[in-house]
Every structure is written in C-alpha cells, then in structure tokens.
C-alpha cells in the first residue's frame, strides 16, 4: 500500500472537515503521486525523528494554488486511524525534507 510521511509541525494546515474526515495540506506533491496515494496512508510528524502523531487512510486529493515559491500544492482528505499514530518516518530524510516521497508500507 502506498503511503507518505509529512513533517507537519503543530498541526499546521490540518483541519477537521467532518466527524470522521480531516484535510492536511498544502503539500508539494505531484498530481500523479497524489492520485497514486488515494487509498493509501498519510502520516504526520512534528519532526522526522519523532513517530507520527496523527494520520489515516487517504480518501481524496485536490490541487490548490498558493502564493508560495512553489505555488501548486496538494491537500489530502483522510479518515483518521489509530494505527497511523506512532509510526516511524520512512523515505526521504535529508535535512530539508518535509515529506518522505511515496513509500510502500510493508
């Protein structure tokens, strides 16, 4: 199953949209990777060295335009799952990485 880890300090851009769904964004992810991740897992971490504090199963992804240096971003909608907490960071982990890239869960 594809998954992705994000460095999301203090719940930045994490919003509850209904009783059982949240959105997290504005992530630099290609539209192709975003589509590939639907049905997979999203994990949020304060730091790459800390285990995930929140996450869940991705239901959808939408593109948004921002005023950031990289304007095209992705917002993921997901259903929170308890098994998405306490997961170690996997994938890209260089000092400036804010996301892991798409990784396959074992």
MOPAC internal coordinates of N, CA, C and O (Angstrom, degrees):
PM7 1SCF
backbone

  N    0.0000 0     0.00 0     0.00 0    0    0    0
  C    1.4477 1     0.00 0     0.00 0    1    0    0
  C    1.5314 1   108.51 1     0.00 0    2    1    0
  O    1.2310 1   119.44 1   -48.16 1    3    2    1
  N    1.3353 1   118.68 1   131.84 1    3    2    1
  C    1.4580 1   120.03 1   178.62 1    5    3    2
  C    1.5279 1   110.95 1   -72.10 1    6    5    3
  O    1.2310 1   121.09 1   -33.23 1    7    6    5
  N    1.3073 1   115.52 1   146.77 1    7    6    5
  C    1.4612 1   120.26 1   176.89 1    9    7    6
  C    1.5187 1   108.91 1  -147.08 1   10    9    7
  O    1.2310 1   121.54 1   -12.18 1   11   10    9
  N    1.3337 1   114.66 1   167.82 1   11   10    9
  C    1.4591 1   120.64 1   178.43 1   13   11   10
  C    1.5236 1   108.41 1  -147.07 1   14   13   11
  O    1.2310 1   120.97 1   -37.32 1   15   14   13
  N    1.3250 1   115.74 1   142.68 1   15   14   13
  C    1.4610 1   123.37 1   177.52 1   17   15   14
  C    1.5272 1   107.85 1  -111.63 1   18   17   15
  O    1.2310 1   120.56 1   -41.56 1   19   18   17
  N    1.3397 1   116.53 1   138.44 1   19   18   17
  C    1.4602 1   121.79 1   177.69 1   21   19   18
  C    1.5216 1   110.00 1  -125.49 1   22   21   19
  O    1.2310 1   120.95 1   -36.99 1   23   22   21
  N    1.3144 1   115.79 1   143.01 1   23   22   21
  C    1.4586 1   121.86 1   169.07 1   25   23   22
  C    1.5256 1   105.32 1   -84.73 1   26   25   23
  O    1.2310 1   120.84 1   -71.88 1   27   26   25
  N    1.3123 1   115.99 1   108.12 1   27   26   25
  C    1.4661 1   123.01 1  -173.94 1   29   27   26
  C    1.5265 1   107.78 1  -129.88 1   30   29   27
  O    1.2310 1   120.94 1   -95.85 1   31   30   29
  N    1.3182 1   115.81 1    84.15 1   31   30   29
  C    1.4605 1   122.40 1  -174.02 1   33   31   30
  C    1.5322 1   110.39 1   -70.13 1   34   33   31
  O    1.2310 1   121.05 1   -49.16 1   35   34   33
  N    1.3151 1   115.60 1   130.84 1   35   34   33
  C    1.4684 1   123.12 1   174.95 1   37   35   34
  C    1.5226 1   113.70 1    53.02 1   38   37   35
  O    1.2310 1   120.44 1  -141.60 1   39   38   37
  N    1.3336 1   116.76 1    38.40 1   39   38   37
  C    1.4705 1   121.90 1   174.50 1   41   39   38
  C    1.5323 1   113.29 1    63.72 1   42   41   39
  O    1.2310 1   119.80 1  -152.38 1   43   42   41
  N    1.3233 1   117.99 1    27.62 1   43   42   41
  C    1.4632 1   122.33 1  -179.06 1   45   43   42
  C    1.5264 1   110.28 1   -57.66 1   46   45   43
  O    1.2310 1   120.75 1   -50.90 1   47   46   45
  N    1.3276 1   116.18 1   129.10 1   47   46   45
  C    1.4720 1   123.29 1   179.06 1   49   47   46
  C    1.5291 1   112.96 1    54.99 1   50   49   47
  O    1.2310 1   120.90 1  -146.42 1   51   50   49
  N    1.3257 1   115.89 1    33.58 1   51   50   49
  C    1.4653 1   122.27 1   173.61 1   53   51   50
  C    1.5243 1   106.68 1  -109.73 1   54   53   51
  O    1.2310 1   120.50 1   -57.86 1   55   54   53
  N    1.3397 1   116.65 1   122.14 1   55   54   53
  C    1.4617 1   120.87 1  -174.42 1   57   55   54
  C    1.5247 1   110.68 1  -134.59 1   58   57   55
  O    1.2310 1   121.49 1   -43.60 1   59   58   57
  N    1.3115 1   114.75 1   136.40 1   59   58   57
  C    1.4679 1   120.10 1   172.89 1   61   59   58
  C    1.5251 1   106.94 1   -80.35 1   62   61   59
  O    1.2310 1   120.16 1   -53.88 1   63   62   61
  N    1.3320 1   117.29 1   126.12 1   63   62   61
  C    1.4655 1   120.48 1  -178.43 1   65   63   62
  C    1.5284 1   112.33 1  -108.98 1   66   65   63
  O    1.2310 1   120.00 1   163.81 1   67   66   65
  N    1.3146 1   117.61 1   -16.19 1   67   66   65
  C    1.4656 1   122.46 1   173.90 1   69   67   66
  C    1.5239 1   107.35 1  -160.72 1   70   69   67
  O    1.2310 1   120.74 1     1.23 1   71   70   69
  N    1.3208 1   116.19 1  -178.77 1   71   70   69
  C    1.4647 1   119.50 1  -178.64 1   73   71   70
  C    1.5197 1   112.83 1   -58.51 1   74   73   71
  O    1.2310 1   120.47 1   149.36 1   75   74   73
  N    1.3417 1   116.72 1   -30.64 1   75   74   73
  C    1.4645 1   118.63 1  -175.55 1   77   75   74
  C    1.5274 1   114.07 1  -127.60 1   78   77   75
  O    1.2310 1   119.88 1  -159.58 1   79   78   77
  N    1.3393 1   117.84 1    20.42 1   79   78   77
  C    1.4639 1   120.44 1   178.57 1   81   79   78
  C    1.5263 1   111.20 1  -140.07 1   82   81   79
  O    1.2310 1   122.13 1   -35.34 1   83   82   81
  N    1.3245 1   113.53 1   144.66 1   83   82   81
  C    1.4616 1   121.82 1   176.03 1   85   83   82
  C    1.5205 1   108.88 1  -127.85 1   86   85   83
  O    1.2310 1   120.96 1   -19.21 1   87   86   85
  N    1.3437 1   115.77 1   160.79 1   87   86   85
  C    1.4577 1   121.54 1   170.01 1   89   87   86
  C    1.5156 1   108.80 1  -122.50 1   90   89   87
  O    1.2310 1   121.15 1   -36.05 1   91   90   89
  N    1.3340 1   115.41 1   143.95 1   91   90   89
  C    1.4546 1   122.78 1   176.70 1   93   91   90
  C    1.5193 1   107.77 1  -135.31 1   94   93   91
  O    1.2310 1   120.85 1   -47.38 1   95   94   93
  N    1.3193 1   115.98 1   132.62 1   95   94   93
  C    1.4657 1   120.90 1  -179.92 1   97   95   94
  C    1.5079 1   107.43 1  -166.37 1   98   97   95
  O    1.2310 1   118.76 1     7.29 1   99   98   97
  N    1.1460 1   119.96 1  -172.71 1   99   98   97
  C    1.4463 1   140.63 1    -1.35 1  101   99   98
  C    1.5195 1   106.93 1  -101.06 1  102  101   99
  O    1.2310 1   120.56 1   -84.92 1  103  102  101
  N    1.3220 1   116.53 1    95.08 1  103  102  101
  C    1.4557 1   123.24 1  -167.95 1  105  103  102
  C    1.5215 1   112.63 1   -94.58 1  106  105  103
  O    1.2310 1   121.22 1   -35.41 1  107  106  105
  N    1.3296 1   115.27 1   144.59 1  107  106  105
  C    1.4653 1   121.67 1   174.90 1  109  107  106
  C    1.5279 1   106.92 1   -85.44 1  110  109  107
  O    1.2310 1   121.39 1   -84.72 1  111  110  109
  N    1.3127 1   114.94 1    95.28 1  111  110  109
  C    1.4627 1   123.77 1  -179.62 1  113  111  110
  C    1.5214 1   106.06 1  -140.53 1  114  113  111
  O    1.2310 1   119.78 1   -40.80 1  115  114  113
  N    1.3115 1   118.02 1   139.20 1  115  114  113
  C    1.4615 1   119.66 1   178.63 1  117  115  114
  C    1.5282 1   109.56 1   -67.98 1  118  117  115
  O    1.2310 1   120.38 1   -30.02 1  119  118  117
  N    1.3267 1   116.88 1   149.98 1  119  118  117
  C    1.4642 1   119.09 1   176.14 1  121  119  118
  C    1.5337 1   112.12 1   -56.70 1  122  121  119
  O    1.2310 1   120.00 1   143.40 1  123  122  121
  N    1.3233 1   117.61 1   -36.60 1  123  122  121
  C    1.4710 1   120.61 1   179.12 1  125  123  122
  C    1.5253 1   110.82 1   -64.10 1  126  125  123
  O    1.2310 1   120.11 1   135.62 1  127  126  125
  N    1.3433 1   117.39 1   -44.38 1  127  126  125
  C    1.4689 1   120.07 1   177.84 1  129  127  126
  C    1.5253 1   110.81 1   -65.78 1  130  129  127
  O    1.2310 1   120.33 1   141.18 1  131  130  129
  N    1.3408 1   116.98 1   -38.82 1  131  130  129
  C    1.4656 1   120.21 1   179.03 1  133  131  130
  C    1.5258 1   110.50 1   -59.52 1  134  133  131
  O    1.2310 1   120.11 1   135.49 1  135  134  133
  N    1.3210 1   117.40 1   -44.51 1  135  134  133
  C    1.4637 1   121.05 1   178.86 1  137  135  134
  C    1.5258 1   111.17 1   -64.99 1  138  137  135
  O    1.2310 1   120.94 1   140.19 1  139  138  137
  N    1.3185 1   115.80 1   -39.81 1  139  138  137
  C    1.4724 1   120.91 1   179.00 1  141  139  138
  C    1.5292 1   111.64 1   -61.94 1  142  141  139
  O    1.2310 1   120.60 1   148.50 1  143  142  141
  N    1.3355 1   116.46 1   -31.50 1  143  142  141
  C    1.4619 1   121.45 1  -176.23 1  145  143  142
  C    1.5276 1   113.85 1   -79.18 1  146  145  143
  O    1.2310 1   119.62 1   165.46 1  147  146  145
  N    1.3300 1   118.33 1   -14.54 1  147  146  145
  C    1.4658 1   119.97 1  -179.74 1  149  147  146
  C    1.5296 1   108.91 1   -61.59 1  150  149  147
  O    1.2310 1   121.56 1   -53.36 1  151  150  149
  N    1.3248 1   114.61 1   126.64 1  151  150  149
  C    1.4643 1   121.15 1  -174.34 1  153  151  150
  C    1.5138 1   112.75 1    94.12 1  154  153  151
  O    1.2310 1   120.70 1   169.07 1  155  154  153
  N    1.3393 1   116.27 1   -10.93 1  155  154  153
  C    1.4548 1   122.01 1   178.07 1  157  155  154
  C    1.5187 1   111.45 1   -94.72 1  158  157  155
  O    1.2310 1   120.81 1    14.04 1  159  158  157
  N    1.3203 1   116.06 1  -165.96 1  159  158  157
  C    1.4572 1   121.79 1  -174.40 1  161  159  158
  C    1.5227 1   112.18 1  -110.88 1  162  161  159
  O    1.2310 1   121.42 1   -32.98 1  163  162  161
  N    1.3346 1   114.90 1   147.02 1  163  162  161
  C    1.4622 1   124.09 1   175.38 1  165  163  162
  C    1.5227 1   106.97 1  -120.77 1  166  165  163
  O    1.2310 1   120.53 1   -46.74 1  167  166  165
  N    1.3428 1   116.59 1   133.26 1  167  166  165
  C    1.4627 1   122.33 1   179.72 1  169  167  166
  C    1.5247 1   108.99 1  -125.12 1  170  169  167
  O    1.2310 1   120.05 1   -47.66 1  171  170  169
  N    1.3300 1   117.52 1   132.34 1  171  170  169
  C    1.4594 1   122.57 1   179.14 1  173  171  170
  C    1.5250 1   109.87 1  -110.54 1  174  173  171
  O    1.2310 1   121.20 1   -45.23 1  175  174  173
  N    1.3331 1   115.31 1   134.77 1  175  174  173
  C    1.4650 1   122.95 1  -177.32 1  177  175  174
  C    1.5288 1   109.29 1  -130.29 1  178  177  175
  O    1.2310 1   120.01 1   -33.42 1  179  178  177
  N    1.3263 1   117.58 1   146.58 1  179  178  177
  C    1.4669 1   120.46 1   170.16 1  181  179  178
  C    1.5238 1   110.38 1   -73.83 1  182  181  179
  O    1.2310 1   120.45 1   140.41 1  183  182  181
  N    1.3223 1   116.75 1   -39.59 1  183  182  181
  C    1.4663 1   122.91 1   175.46 1  185  183  182
  C    1.5248 1   107.34 1  -139.44 1  186  185  183
  O    1.2310 1   120.86 1   -17.91 1  187  186  185
  N    1.3201 1   115.97 1   162.09 1  187  186  185
  C    1.4671 1   119.13 1   179.21 1  189  187  186
  C    1.5278 1   111.71 1   -69.22 1  190  189  187
  O    1.2310 1   120.19 1   157.67 1  191  190  189
  N    1.3356 1   117.23 1   -22.33 1  191  190  189
  C    1.4664 1   119.82 1  -179.41 1  193  191  190
  C    1.5301 1   112.49 1   -85.72 1  194  193  191
  O    1.2310 1   120.21 1   168.30 1  195  194  193
  N    1.3296 1   117.20 1   -11.70 1  195  194  193
  C    1.4659 1   121.20 1   178.04 1  197  195  194
  C    1.5238 1   110.03 1   -97.14 1  198  197  195
  O    1.2310 1   121.02 1   -30.56 1  199  198  197
  N    1.3115 1   115.65 1   149.44 1  199  198  197
  C    1.4643 1   120.01 1   175.44 1  201  199  198
  C    1.5354 1   109.64 1   -69.24 1  202  201  199
  O    1.2310 1   121.07 1   -20.73 1  203  202  201
  N    1.3220 1   115.56 1   159.27 1  203  202  201
  C    1.4683 1   120.53 1  -177.83 1  205  203  202
  C    1.5301 1   110.84 1   -61.35 1  206  205  203
  O    1.2310 1   121.10 1   -37.01 1  207  206  205
  N    1.3293 1   115.50 1   142.99 1  207  206  205
  C    1.4584 1   120.89 1   177.42 1  209  207  206
  C    1.5284 1   111.77 1  -101.14 1  210  209  207
  O    1.2310 1   120.32 1   166.85 1  211  210  209
  N    1.3453 1   116.99 1   -13.15 1  211  210  209
  C    1.4625 1   120.39 1  -176.94 1  213  211  210
  C    1.5161 1   108.59 1  -166.43 1  214  213  211
  O    1.2310 1   120.68 1   -18.32 1  215  214  213
  N    1.3137 1   116.30 1   161.68 1  215  214  213
  C    1.4602 1   120.95 1   176.51 1  217  215  214
  C    1.5063 1   110.40 1   161.62 1  218  217  215
  O    1.2310 1   121.37 1     7.17 1  219  218  217
  N    1.3230 1   114.98 1  -172.83 1  219  218  217
  C    1.4492 1   119.05 1   179.82 1  221  219  218
  C    1.5085 1   112.70 1   172.51 1  222  221  219
  O    1.2310 1   121.54 1    15.36 1  223  222  221
  N    1.3336 1   114.67 1  -164.64 1  223  222  221
  C    1.4649 1   121.96 1  -177.03 1  225  223  222
  C    1.5281 1   109.74 1   -89.64 1  226  225  223
  O    1.2310 1   120.87 1   -54.26 1  227  226  225
  N    1.3315 1   115.95 1   125.74 1  227  226  225
  C    1.4644 1   122.22 1  -176.50 1  229  227  226
  C    1.5248 1   109.76 1   -74.02 1  230  229  227
  O    1.2310 1   121.13 1   -53.68 1  231  230  229
  N    1.3490 1   115.44 1   126.32 1  231  230  229
  C    1.4671 1   121.67 1   178.61 1  233  231  230
  C    1.5205 1   111.77 1   -98.27 1  234  233  231
  O    1.2310 1   120.59 1   145.00 1  235  234  233
  N    1.3495 1   116.49 1   -35.00 1  235  234  233
  C    1.4621 1   119.58 1  -177.33 1  237  235  234
  C    1.5180 1   109.64 1  -159.83 1  238  237  235
  O    1.2310 1   121.87 1   -11.99 1  239  238  237
  N    1.3224 1   114.03 1   168.01 1  239  238  237
  C    1.4657 1   121.37 1   177.95 1  241  239  238
  C    1.5204 1   107.43 1  -142.84 1  242  241  239
  O    1.2310 1   120.90 1   -39.14 1  243  242  241
  N    1.3312 1   115.89 1   140.86 1  243  242  241
  C    1.4633 1   119.36 1   176.53 1  245  243  242
  C    1.5164 1   109.35 1  -136.58 1  246  245  243
  O    1.2310 1   121.62 1   -30.37 1  247  246  245
  N    1.3132 1   114.50 1   149.63 1  247  246  245
  C    1.4572 1   120.12 1  -179.55 1  249  247  246
  C    1.5187 1   108.90 1   -89.70 1  250  249  247
  O    1.2310 1   120.88 1   -40.07 1  251  250  249
  N    1.3326 1   115.93 1   139.93 1  251  250  249
  C    1.4636 1   122.04 1   174.99 1  253  251  250
  C    1.5201 1   108.52 1  -128.70 1  254  253  251
  O    1.2310 1   120.99 1   -24.78 1  255  254  253
  N    1.3125 1   115.71 1   155.22 1  255  254  253
  C    1.4670 1   121.87 1   178.20 1  257  255  254
  C    1.5240 1   106.98 1  -109.34 1  258  257  255
  O    1.2310 1   120.67 1   -49.38 1  259  258  257
  N    1.3392 1   116.33 1   130.62 1  259  258  257
  C    1.4644 1   121.90 1  -178.94 1  261  259  258
  C    1.5232 1   109.69 1  -121.89 1  262  261  259
  O    1.2310 1   120.71 1    -2.43 1  263  262  261
  N    1.3143 1   116.25 1   177.57 1  263  262  261
  C    1.4617 1   122.22 1   174.93 1  265  263  262
  C    1.5209 1   111.56 1   -95.76 1  266  265  263
  O    1.2310 1   120.26 1  -167.32 1  267  266  265
  N    1.3272 1   117.11 1    12.68 1  267  266  265
  C    1.4599 1   121.69 1  -179.26 1  269  267  266
  C    1.5262 1   111.05 1   -74.44 1  270  269  267
  O    1.2310 1   120.88 1   -10.72 1  271  270  269
  N    1.3235 1   115.91 1   169.28 1  271  270  269
  C    1.4710 1   122.00 1   178.96 1  273  271  270
  C    1.5193 1   110.83 1   -55.56 1  274  273  271
  O    1.2310 1   120.22 1   139.20 1  275  274  273
  N    1.3164 1   117.19 1   -40.80 1  275  274  273
  C    1.4662 1   122.58 1   172.30 1  277  275  274
  C    1.5305 1   105.08 1  -105.80 1  278  277  275
  O    1.2310 1   119.94 1   -79.28 1  279  278  277
  N    1.3359 1   117.71 1   100.72 1  279  278  277
  C    1.4672 1   119.92 1  -168.99 1  281  279  278
  C    1.5261 1   115.99 1   -73.84 1  282  281  279
  O    1.2310 1   119.58 1   148.26 1  283  282  281
  N    1.3277 1   118.40 1   -31.74 1  283  282  281
  C    1.4630 1   120.32 1  -176.86 1  285  283  282
  C    1.5240 1   110.05 1   -85.92 1  286  285  283
  O    1.2310 1   120.92 1   -60.88 1  287  286  285
  N    1.3261 1   115.85 1   119.12 1  287  286  285
  C    1.4633 1   122.43 1  -175.63 1  289  287  286
  C    1.5224 1   110.05 1  -129.16 1  290  289  287
  O    1.2310 1   120.91 1   -10.95 1  291  290  289
  N    1.3205 1   115.86 1   169.05 1  291  290  289
  C    1.4629 1   122.36 1   179.52 1  293  291  290
  C    1.5292 1   109.80 1  -120.52 1  294  293  291
  O    1.2310 1   121.11 1   -42.14 1  295  294  293
  N    1.3266 1   115.48 1   137.86 1  295  294  293
  C    1.4637 1   123.13 1   171.69 1  297  295  294
  C    1.5272 1   106.94 1  -113.39 1  298  297  295
  O    1.2310 1   120.92 1   -52.17 1  299  298  297
  N    1.3257 1   115.85 1   127.83 1  299  298  297
  C    1.4621 1   121.67 1   179.04 1  301  299  298
  C    1.5206 1   110.05 1  -102.48 1  302  301  299
  O    1.2310 1   120.82 1   -42.75 1  303  302  301
  N    1.3310 1   116.03 1   137.25 1  303  302  301
  C    1.4653 1   122.06 1   170.90 1  305  303  302
  C    1.5234 1   106.87 1  -104.25 1  306  305  303
  O    1.2310 1   120.65 1   -47.25 1  307  306  305
  N    1.3353 1   116.37 1   132.75 1  307  306  305
  C    1.4635 1   119.81 1  -176.15 1  309  307  306
  C    1.5174 1   111.90 1  -145.51 1  310  309  307
  O    1.2310 1   121.86 1   -20.51 1  311  310  309
  N    1.3166 1   114.04 1   159.49 1  311  310  309
  C    1.4616 1   122.85 1   175.01 1  313  311  310
  C    1.5203 1   106.64 1   -99.02 1  314  313  311
  O    1.2310 1   119.48 1   -59.07 1  315  314  313
  N    1.3484 1   118.60 1   120.93 1  315  314  313
  C    1.4675 1   119.50 1  -178.63 1  317  315  314
  C    1.5257 1   111.83 1   -65.95 1  318  317  315
  O    1.2310 1   121.36 1   -38.95 1  319  318  317
  N    1.3342 1   115.00 1   141.05 1  319  318  317
  C    1.4621 1   121.85 1   178.12 1  321  319  318
  C    1.5207 1   109.43 1  -132.83 1  322  321  319
  O    1.2310 1   120.45 1   -40.09 1  323  322  321
  N    1.3215 1   116.74 1   139.91 1  323  322  321
  C    1.4657 1   120.31 1  -179.54 1  325  323  322
  C    1.5235 1   111.49 1   -62.42 1  326  325  323
  O    1.2310 1   119.85 1   148.13 1  327  326  325
  N    1.3431 1   117.88 1   -31.87 1  327  326  325
  C    1.4641 1   119.80 1  -179.53 1  329  327  326
  C    1.5304 1   113.08 1   -71.03 1  330  329  327
  O    1.2310 1   120.17 1   174.27 1  331  330  329
  N    1.3340 1   117.28 1    -5.73 1  331  330  329
  C    1.4648 1   120.28 1   176.19 1  333  331  330
  C    1.5309 1   111.59 1   -87.92 1  334  333  331
  O    1.2310 1   120.14 1   176.49 1  335  334  333
  N    1.3202 1   117.33 1    -3.51 1  335  334  333
  C    1.4736 1   121.36 1   177.08 1  337  335  334
  C    1.5226 1   109.39 1   -94.55 1  338  337  335
  O    1.2310 1   121.45 1   -36.26 1  339  338  337
  N    1.3312 1   114.83 1   143.74 1  339  338  337
  C    1.4600 1   119.53 1   175.43 1  341  339  338
  C    1.5119 1   114.74 1    78.99 1  342  341  339
  O    1.2310 1   120.40 1  -159.12 1  343  342  341
  N    1.3335 1   116.84 1    20.88 1  343  342  341
  C    1.4661 1   121.51 1  -178.34 1  345  343  342
  C    1.5264 1   109.51 1   -95.59 1  346  345  343
  O    1.2310 1   120.65 1   -44.06 1  347  346  345
  N    1.3260 1   116.36 1   135.94 1  347  346  345
  C    1.4664 1   121.34 1   177.80 1  349  347  346
  C    1.5215 1   110.88 1   -71.00 1  350  349  347
  O    1.2310 1   120.80 1   -32.72 1  351  350  349
  N    1.3492 1   116.08 1   147.28 1  351  350  349
  C    1.4591 1   123.18 1   175.07 1  353  351  350
  C    1.5168 1   108.91 1   -62.78 1  354  353  351
  O    1.2310 1   120.42 1   -45.60 1  355  354  353
  N    1.3229 1   116.80 1   134.40 1  355  354  353
  C    1.4627 1   123.02 1   173.99 1  357  355  354
  C    1.5198 1   107.95 1  -131.27 1  358  357  355
  O    1.2310 1   120.85 1   -31.63 1  359  358  357
  N    1.3205 1   115.98 1   148.37 1  359  358  357
  C    1.4588 1   120.45 1   176.66 1  361  359  358
  C    1.5150 1   111.95 1   106.24 1  362  361  359
  O    1.2310 1   121.18 1    26.71 1  363  362  361
  N    1.3293 1   115.35 1  -153.29 1  363  362  361
  C    1.4672 1   121.94 1  -178.14 1  365  363  362
  C    1.5234 1   108.83 1   -56.89 1  366  365  363
  O    1.2310 1   120.52 1   -49.42 1  367  366  365
  N    1.3453 1   116.61 1   130.58 1  367  366  365
  C    1.4702 1   117.82 1  -178.51 1  369  367  366
  C    1.5188 1   114.02 1  -141.08 1  370  369  367
  O    1.2310 1   120.02 1  -156.03 1  371  370  369
  N    1.3555 1   117.57 1    23.97 1  371  370  369
  C    1.4673 1   118.05 1   176.54 1  373  371  370
  C    1.5244 1   109.84 1   -65.00 1  374  373  371
  O    1.2310 1   120.47 1   -11.93 1  375  374  373
  N    1.3071 1   116.72 1   168.07 1  375  374  373
  C    1.4670 1   122.13 1  -169.57 1  377  375  374
  C    1.5259 1   114.01 1   -56.68 1  378  377  375
  O    1.2310 1   119.83 1   145.01 1  379  378  377
  N    1.3306 1   117.92 1   -34.99 1  379  378  377
  C    1.4646 1   120.77 1  -177.39 1  381  379  378
  C    1.5270 1   113.80 1   -94.45 1  382  381  379
  O    1.2310 1   119.72 1  -177.17 1  383  382  381
  N    1.3076 1   118.15 1     2.83 1  383  382  381
  C    1.4725 1   120.92 1  -177.13 1  385  383  382
  C    1.5261 1   110.91 1   -71.27 1  386  385  383
  O    1.2310 1   120.98 1   -53.02 1  387  386  385
  N    1.3281 1   115.73 1   126.98 1  387  386  385
  C    1.4606 1   121.30 1   174.02 1  389  387  386
  C    1.5239 1   111.52 1  -107.42 1  390  389  387
  O    1.2310 1   120.71 1   175.70 1  391  390  389
  N    1.3338 1   116.25 1    -4.30 1  391  390  389
  C    1.4525 1   121.14 1   175.52 1  393  391  390
  C    1.5172 1   109.03 1  -148.47 1  394  393  391
  O    1.2310 1   121.53 1   -22.86 1  395  394  393
  N    1.3162 1   114.68 1   157.14 1  395  394  393
  C    1.4657 1   120.96 1  -171.77 1  397  395  394
  C    1.5148 1   114.28 1   -86.12 1  398  397  395
  O    1.2310 1   120.52 1   166.60 1  399  398  397
  N    1.3373 1   116.60 1   -13.40 1  399  398  397
  C    1.4530 1   119.44 1  -164.92 1  401  399  398
  C    1.5196 1   107.53 1    77.94 1  402  401  399
  O    1.2310 1   120.37 1   -10.00 1  403  402  401
  N    1.3070 1   116.90 1   170.00 1  403  402  401
  C    1.4640 1   120.77 1   179.97 1  405  403  402
  C    1.5229 1   108.74 1   -73.71 1  406  405  403
  O    1.2310 1   120.96 1   -53.87 1  407  406  405
  N    1.3278 1   115.78 1   126.13 1  407  406  405
  C    1.4645 1   121.67 1   176.19 1  409  407  406
  C    1.5246 1   107.98 1  -124.11 1  410  409  407
  O    1.2310 1   120.79 1   -23.77 1  411  410  409
  N    1.3055 1   116.09 1   156.23 1  411  410  409
  C    1.4630 1   120.93 1   177.71 1  413  411  410
  C    1.5204 1   109.11 1   -96.51 1  414  413  411
  O    1.2310 1   120.62 1   -55.63 1  415  414  413
  N    1.3369 1   116.41 1   124.37 1  415  414  413
  C    1.4636 1   120.38 1   175.23 1  417  415  414
  C    1.5147 1   108.90 1   -69.98 1  418  417  415
  O    1.2310 1   121.39 1   -34.02 1  419  418  417
  N    1.3148 1   114.95 1   145.98 1  419  418  417
  C    1.4688 1   120.62 1  -178.39 1  421  419  418
  C    1.5018 1   111.42 1   -85.32 1  422  421  419
  O    1.2310 1   120.10 1   180.00 1  423  422  421

